[in-house]
């Protein structure tokens, strides 16, 4: 059981009202959630069942407890999601009595509004369903779990990120955020992307998961899995198009640092089966989780920034 000694700094007796590092991050995120609830009419939380969106939802539950979370959830389903993650998503929605809206990439492909990519990747196809879901739901603020330490384009982003009527991001329109003052002003048709975890690192997320005893999908921990090698990553075989001729599967002990589409999310060799072991592994890593395991970020030097300009997160 977590005690005050686990949370407070070593010199807490000298500074009885001092917040620990995690407490400060939590307080900032809770403040952001409440600020959005006060400023906007129809916010929504992007929820994929990945660790960052799970922590974000946990913070939202804390921010408004004992009242229910006053926002619905939105998931852009690529059709190539890990089954374990979808099961976790549905279980969480049912447990907390939340409202979930799903924007399906497969439906857009079936209707002819999107075309399948030759490389089988569907993460780059999420933008159109995402923007359609935002427009259909008339959402004026959209919470995302992006963090500045993940990728250089995300490092440029403010906590409140204004998007134009086409959902596009323009770094020249970024607003100053001094003294935790957030400007949510936007014109009709525009909306604001909100990132409560902006100042968190991957290590912060895992330490918070440990402290709060937050359940995650099992694929975040070491397990045996049938994988094959492509472009230096261990990918899961599936109907999305892998493995190809000449690619052979093998059973390995792996875990996932980040969870997205099966076609672009690689596993890492690992025997970290507990949160504490994962924390030790993350602390020793010199590669960001996206840099090590996301094929969609390796298509070009500016892959993420190009997609953000189109409306992606």
N, C-alpha and C positions, 0 to 999 in steps of 0.2 A: 504494500500500500504506500502511495506517495505521501510523504510527510513534509512539513514546513522546511525541515533541514535539507530536503532534496531540492527545494525550489529556491530558497533564499540564498544569497551570496554568502561566502565564508565570513565576511565581516558584518553580517546582518545585525549583530548586537550593537555595533557602532552606528549603523544606519537602519533603524527599525522600519522605515517606510520605503526603503530602496526596493526597486523591482529587479528581479533577475532578468537576464537577456531574453529568455523565452516569455516571461511575463510582459515585458515591454513590447515584444512583437505581437503577442496576443492582444494586448490593450489597443495597439494601433489598429489591428485588423477589426476588432469589435467596434472601434470608433468609426472606421470606414463603412462598415455595414449599417450602422445607425445613421450616419450622415446621408447615405444613399436613400435609406428609408424615409428620411425627412425631406430630401430634395426632389426625388423623382416620383412619378406616378405609377409606372409599371416596370419595376426591375425584374430581372430573371437571373438565375444562377446556372452557368454552364456546368453540367455534371456528367462526367464520363465513367466514373468508377475508378479513375486513376488516383494515386496517392495525394496529389495536390488538390484535386477537387474534393476528395474525401476530407482533408484537413480544412478546406474552405467551408464545407458544409458543417463540419463540427463547430467551427467558429461562429457560423451564422446561428446555429442552434443555441450556442452560449449567449450570443448577443441579444436574443429576444426571449430567452427562457424566463418565466414559465409559459409565455405565450408561444404559439406556433410560429415558424418561420413565415414571414409575410410575402414570400416570393415563391414562384413556381420554379421548376428545374427544366432545363433544356439540354437534350443530348443529341449531337449530330452523329448518327449511326452510319458508319461506312459500309456495313455489311460484312466487314472482315475483322470484326472485333473478337477478342479472346472470350470464349464462352464463360470462363470463370469470372471475368470482369462484368459481363452482362448479368450474370446471376447475382453478383454482389450488388449491382446497381438496383435491380428489381427488389431484392431483399431489403435494402436500405430505404427505398421509397415506401415500401409497405410498412416497415417498422416505425417510421416517423410520420406516417400519414401525409406524405408530400404529394404534390401534383407534378407529374412528369410529362413533358412534351418531347416527342422524338421526331427529328428531321432526318429522313432516310435518304442516303445517297443512292441506294438501290432503286428506290421509287423514282428518283430523278433520271436515272439511267433507263429504267423501263419505259418511262414516258417520253424519252427522247430529248429531255432538257439538258442532259449531260451525256458525254460519250466516254466509254471506258478507255483508259490510257493503255498504250502498247506495253508499258512496263508493269502493268498490274497495280500500280500504286493508287490508292484511293484517298490518302490524306490530302493531297492537293485538290481533290474534288469536293472537299467539305465546304468551301467558301460559299458556293451558290445556295445549297440547302440551309447553311447558317443564316445568310442574309435573308432568305425567304422566310425562315422561322422567326427572325426578329421583326420583319415587316408584318407578317401575318399576326403575330402576337402583340404588335404595337408596343414593343418593349423600348423604353427610352434609356435604360441602363442595363448593361450586361456584365455580370461578374465572371471573371476568368481567373484561373489558377496560375497564370504566368508569373515567373520570377525573373529578376534582372540577372541572376547568375547563370541562367540556363543558356543564353545565346546572345550574341552581341546586338542584334536588332532589338531584342526585348530589353536590353540594358538601356536603350534610348527612351523607353516608354515611361510616361508619367503614371501615377496611380489612377488618375482620371484621364483617360485618353479619348479625346473627341474624334468621332468618325463622321464623315460627311453623309449626304443623302444617299450615296452609293455604298456606304459602309467602308469607304477607303480611309486609310491612315496617312496623314501628311505630317512628317516630323517638324515642319516649319510652323505648324499650328499648335504645337505643344505649349501648354501654359505653365507658368511658374507655380510651384507648390511650396510656399514658405510657411513655416510654423504650423504644418499640418492643416492648412486652409485649402480646401478643394473647391474648384470652380466647376460646377455642373451645368452652367448655362449652355444651351444649345438651341438651334433653330428648328422649326418643324421639319420632320424628315430625318434629322440628324439623331444620333444617339451617342452615348458615352460608354466605353469599355472601362471596367473598374477592376483593379488588380490588388486585392487586399494582401496578397503574399509577396508583393514587389520586393520588399526588403529582406525577405527570408532567403536562406541558402538551402541546398539539398540537405546539408547536415542539420540545420535548424529544424527542417520538416521532420526528419527522422527522430531527432531528440524530443520534439513535441509529441510525436506519435508514441514514443516510449513513455513519456510523462503522463499523457492522457489515456494511455492504454486503448488506442484507437485500432479497431480491427481493419485489416486490409485484405484484398484478394490474395490467395495463397501464392500466386505467381511472383510476388515481390520477394519471396523467400526461396532458398535453394530447394530444387526438386529435380527429379530426373525427367527428361523431355526428349522427344524425337526432334532433332534439329538438323539443319544442313548449313554449309558455309557459302556465303555470297558476299563479295566485296568486303571481306574481313569481319563479317557479322554472322552470328548464329541465328538463323531465322526458323520459324515454325512452319512445317509443311501444312498446306491447306489448299482449298479449292481456289484460292486467289491466284494461283499460278506458280507454286513452288513445291518441290524442286523441279528444275528444268533438266533437259538431257545433259548428262555429265555431272550433275549434282547428286550426291548420295547422302542419305540421312544417316545419322548415328545418334545413339542415346548418350546424353551427357548430363552432368549435374550442373544446372544453370539457375539463374534467377533474372528478373527484369528490374532495371533501375527506373525505367519509365515505361508507361503503357500507352500505346496508341493502336494504330492499324497493324494487323499481323504481317502485312506485306512490307512494312517499313520499320518495324520495331525489333531490334536485335536483343538477344539475351547475352548475358555475360557469364563466363565460367565462375562459379562461386559455390562455397560450402556454407555460406551465411544463412543459417536456418532460424535465427532469432533476431529480434530488433536490435539487441545489444551487439550482435555479431555484424549486422548490417551497418550500424553506426561506426564500428571499428573499420570496416571495409571502405565506407564512404570517406571517412576522415583521412584515409591513406591515399585516396584516388587523386590523380592529377588531371583527369579528364572530366568535363561536365557530363551529366547523364545524356543530354541530347547529342553532344559531340561524339560520344562513344557508341551510341546505340540507335540513332535515328537516320535512316537512309534518305528521308525526304529533306533533311537539312544539308545533305552533301551534294545535291544536284548542282549547286553553284555557290560561290562565295557569298552571294546576297540572296540565297533562296528564301530565307525567312522574311527578310525585309520586303522582297518582291511580293510575297503572298500577303503580307500585312497591308501593303498598299492597295491590294485588290479586295481586302475585306476580311482576311483571315485573322486569327488571334495571334 
